Amino acid sequence: KKNPYPKKAVPDKFWAQRKRLFSRYDEGIQIGGEDDPEMWYSVTPESIGLHIANRMASMMNLDRKSTSGTGVGDTTSTQCNDSKKETVIIDAFCGCGGNSIAFARLNKNKDVAGSNTRVKVIAVDNSLSRLKMAANNASIYGISKEDIVLVHADAVEVVNAYEGGSRKKIQSDIPTNDGCCETYFGFAVGGVELLPDHVDALFLSPPWGGMDYDSNKGKSG
């Protein structure tokens, strides 16, 4: 399949890896185009995202086995009930959703259907268009609308809003979505009003500078 994007924006080497980034790319996955090509070299490849999710689950001592990179249990979701404990993970640089989807897929592994722990992902990004892409992509993977909340805010301010896992007073200069909550593909998208009072884990995968990072030496940390 021919690369539909200008090669300067999305080089062929990135286009060729589209199904490594998202195995279900042909089903309508959105990564970005000429107007926002950064996700093509920033999103975590699917298999790596699943590996990271399972490692984090192991570190948090969640009662769950390894999630297969083949998408085991992806077509149906495990229903949450009142007896289940909720483990909240913040993905502070959500982008188009690679890691957030991987974390949420921990709930869909048929081997852990009996676990008393359910993962809820707080996906944060300062780009509303990328959050919309993440919502689209999560819907393609059949993620439950209860498992990912999309927060349009600055990652640094959100991280600083917590201490010891508990939420502190939110500073008024954190950008919000005009104080309202919308839905995209069924997923809630809003500002910091959607942040939970408690989080169990924080995942950070910040932008790394892109293809021209060598030319930016000395301009940033």
C-alpha positions as CSV (number, residue, x, y, z in Angstrom):
1,K,0.0,0.0,0.0
2,K,1.4,3.3,-1.1
3,N,2.2,6.0,1.5
4,P,-0.5,8.7,1.1
5,Y,1.4,11.3,3.0
6,P,4.1,13.7,1.8
7,K,7.4,11.9,2.5
8,K,8.8,15.0,4.2
9,A,6.0,14.8,6.8
10,V,5.7,11.0,7.0
11,P,8.7,9.2,5.5
12,D,8.2,5.8,4.0
13,K,10.2,4.1,6.8
14,F,7.5,5.2,9.3
15,W,4.6,4.4,7.0
16,A,6.0,0.9,6.5
17,Q,5.8,0.3,10.3
18,R,2.1,1.3,10.6
19,K,1.0,-2.2,11.6
20,R,3.8,-2.4,14.0
21,L,2.5,0.7,15.7
22,F,-1.1,-0.5,15.6
23,S,-1.8,-4.0,14.3
24,R,-5.4,-2.9,13.5
25,Y,-4.3,0.1,11.5
26,D,-6.4,-0.8,8.4
27,E,-9.6,-0.7,10.5
28,G,-9.5,3.1,10.8
29,I,-6.6,3.8,13.2
30,Q,-5.6,7.5,13.3
31,I,-2.0,8.4,13.9
32,G,-1.8,11.9,12.3
33,G,-1.0,13.2,8.9
34,E,0.7,16.1,7.2
35,D,-0.7,18.6,9.7
36,D,0.6,16.6,12.7
37,P,3.1,13.9,11.8
38,E,4.8,13.7,15.2
39,M,2.9,10.7,16.3
40,W,4.3,8.6,13.5
41,Y,7.7,8.6,15.3
42,S,6.4,9.1,18.9
43,V,3.7,6.5,19.5
44,T,4.9,3.3,21.3
45,P,4.7,0.2,19.0
46,E,1.8,-2.1,20.1
47,S,3.9,-5.0,21.2
48,I,6.2,-2.8,23.3
49,G,3.2,-1.1,24.8
50,L,1.7,-4.4,25.9
51,H,5.1,-5.4,27.4
52,I,5.3,-2.2,29.3
53,A,1.7,-2.6,30.6
54,N,2.4,-6.1,31.9
55,R,5.6,-5.0,33.5
56,M,3.8,-2.2,35.3
57,A,1.0,-4.6,36.3
58,S,3.6,-6.9,37.8
59,M,5.3,-4.0,39.6
60,M,2.0,-3.1,41.1
61,N,1.4,-6.7,42.1
62,L,-1.8,-6.9,40.1
63,D,-3.3,-10.4,39.9
64,R,-3.0,-10.9,36.2
65,K,-1.1,-12.9,33.7
66,S,0.8,-11.8,30.6
67,T,-1.3,-10.1,27.9
68,S,-0.7,-11.7,24.5
69,G,0.5,-9.4,21.7
70,T,-2.0,-11.3,19.4
71,G,-4.9,-9.5,21.1
72,V,-6.3,-12.2,23.3
73,G,-9.7,-11.2,24.5
74,D,-9.8,-8.0,22.4
75,T,-13.3,-8.5,21.1
76,T,-15.1,-8.6,24.5
77,S,-14.6,-6.7,27.7
78,T,-14.6,-7.8,31.3
79,Q,-17.5,-6.1,33.1
80,C,-16.6,-4.1,36.2
81,N,-18.6,-4.7,39.4
82,D,-18.7,-3.1,42.8
83,S,-16.5,-5.8,44.3
84,K,-13.6,-5.0,42.1
85,K,-10.7,-2.8,43.2
86,E,-9.9,0.0,40.8
87,T,-6.2,0.7,40.0
88,V,-5.7,4.1,38.4
89,I,-2.8,4.8,36.0
90,I,-2.0,8.2,34.6
91,D,-0.5,8.2,31.1
92,A,0.8,11.8,31.2
93,F,1.7,12.0,27.5
94,C,-1.1,10.1,25.8
95,G,-0.6,11.2,22.2
96,C,-2.8,9.1,20.0
97,G,-3.2,6.4,22.7
98,G,-0.6,3.7,22.2
99,N,0.3,3.2,25.8
100,S,-3.2,4.1,27.2
101,I,-4.8,1.4,25.1
102,A,-2.2,-1.1,26.2
103,F,-2.9,-0.4,29.8
104,A,-6.7,-0.7,29.3
105,R,-6.2,-4.0,27.5
106,L,-5.1,-5.5,30.7
107,N,-8.8,-5.6,31.6
108,K,-9.6,-7.6,28.5
109,N,-7.3,-10.5,28.9
110,K,-9.5,-13.6,29.3
111,D,-6.9,-15.1,31.7
112,V,-7.6,-12.5,34.3
113,A,-11.4,-12.3,34.1
114,G,-11.6,-13.4,37.7
115,S,-9.1,-10.7,39.0
116,N,-10.5,-8.4,41.7
117,T,-8.5,-5.5,40.2
118,R,-9.5,-3.3,37.3
119,V,-7.3,-0.8,35.6
120,K,-8.6,2.7,34.8
121,V,-6.4,4.9,32.6
122,I,-6.3,8.7,32.8
123,A,-4.9,9.7,29.4
124,V,-3.5,13.2,29.5
125,D,-2.4,15.3,26.6
126,N,-2.2,19.1,25.8
127,S,-3.5,18.4,22.2
128,L,-7.2,17.9,21.9
129,S,-6.8,16.6,18.4
130,R,-4.5,13.8,19.6
131,L,-7.0,12.9,22.4
132,K,-9.6,12.6,19.7
133,M,-7.3,10.2,17.8
134,A,-6.8,8.3,21.0
135,A,-10.6,7.9,21.5
136,N,-11.0,6.7,17.9
137,N,-8.2,4.2,18.3
138,A,-9.4,2.9,21.7
139,S,-12.9,2.3,20.1
140,I,-11.3,0.2,17.4
141,Y,-9.6,-2.0,20.0
142,G,-13.0,-2.4,21.8
143,I,-11.8,-0.7,24.9
144,S,-14.6,-0.1,27.5
145,K,-15.7,3.5,27.8
146,E,-15.2,3.1,31.5
147,D,-11.6,2.2,31.2
148,I,-10.1,5.4,29.7
149,V,-10.8,9.0,30.6
150,L,-9.2,11.6,28.3
151,V,-7.9,14.8,30.0
152,H,-7.0,17.9,28.0
153,A,-4.3,19.5,30.2
154,D,-0.6,20.1,30.6
155,A,1.3,17.0,31.8
156,V,3.6,18.9,34.2
157,E,0.7,20.6,35.9
158,V,-1.2,17.4,36.2
159,V,1.8,15.6,37.7
160,N,2.3,18.4,40.2
161,A,-1.4,18.1,41.2
162,Y,-0.6,14.9,43.1
163,E,1.4,14.2,46.2
164,G,1.8,10.7,47.6
165,G,-0.9,9.5,45.1
166,S,-3.5,11.9,46.4
167,R,-4.7,15.0,44.5
168,K,-3.7,18.4,45.8
169,K,-5.5,21.7,45.0
170,I,-5.4,22.2,41.2
171,Q,-3.9,25.5,40.0
172,S,-6.2,27.7,38.1
173,D,-3.7,28.1,35.2
174,I,-4.1,24.4,34.1
175,P,-5.9,24.5,30.7
176,T,-9.3,23.0,30.8
177,N,-11.9,22.2,28.1
178,D,-13.9,25.3,29.1
179,G,-15.0,23.4,32.2
180,C,-17.2,21.0,30.3
181,C,-17.0,17.4,29.4
182,E,-17.6,16.0,25.9
183,T,-17.5,12.6,24.5
184,Y,-15.7,11.2,21.4
185,F,-16.5,7.7,20.3
186,G,-18.1,7.3,23.7
187,F,-15.1,8.3,25.7
188,A,-15.2,11.2,28.2
189,V,-13.0,14.1,27.2
190,G,-12.6,17.1,29.4
191,G,-10.3,19.2,31.6
192,V,-8.8,18.7,35.0
193,E,-12.2,18.3,36.5
194,L,-12.0,14.7,35.3
195,L,-8.9,13.9,37.3
196,P,-9.5,11.4,40.1
197,D,-8.7,12.1,43.8
198,H,-6.2,9.2,43.9
199,V,-3.8,7.6,41.5
200,D,-1.8,4.4,41.9
201,A,0.8,4.8,39.1
202,L,2.2,7.4,36.8
203,F,3.6,6.6,33.4
204,L,5.8,9.1,31.6
205,S,6.8,8.8,27.9
206,P,7.5,12.5,26.9
207,P,8.2,13.7,23.4
208,W,11.9,13.0,22.5
209,G,12.5,15.8,20.0
210,G,11.7,14.1,16.7
211,M,13.8,13.4,13.7
212,D,15.7,16.6,14.1
213,Y,16.6,16.2,17.7
214,D,20.4,16.4,16.9
215,S,20.0,19.9,15.5
216,N,18.4,21.1,18.8
217,K,21.4,20.4,21.0
218,G,21.9,23.2,23.4
219,K,18.4,24.6,22.8
220,S,16.6,22.5,25.5
221,G,17.4,20.2,28.3
